[in-house]
Amino acid sequence: MSRHLNLAAHYTRLIARWPIDALRPENRQFQRLLENRLRATNETATVDGNDLSKQANAAYLLLDDVLSKRYPLSDKLMKPASRPTLYEELDQELQEGPRRGMMSYIWKRITGMVRRQ
């Protein structure tokens, strides 16, 4: 029983700390998945606690960027010779995307279709 309460506390902590994804709708956020998983474990006692513990630990590793610190990406991978600014442009686009209005979205599509020389 105490193991179940401990897992519930971990899942609650993960839900509170997990960042909101601006590109996803509210019903597709990772927090909703964790809440549903927590609700399912509360309703059924037959769920494997060891498996849930491993999943919670994996989520903590992702949340704290442990893997990106342990296995950093090289500059050669992040700045390909064919287009060195690719990932910086992609990051900028992902930051601007949720704040963009419909007209600027249409304008961006049209200017992307026309090749400027």
Buried (B, 14 or more C-beta within 10 A) or exposed (E): EEEBEEBBEBBEBBBEEBEEEEEEEEEEBBBBEBBEBBEEBEEEEEBEEEEBBEBBEEBBEEBEEEEEEEEEEEEEEEEEEEEEEEBEEEEEEEEEEEEEEEEEEEEBEEEEEEEEE
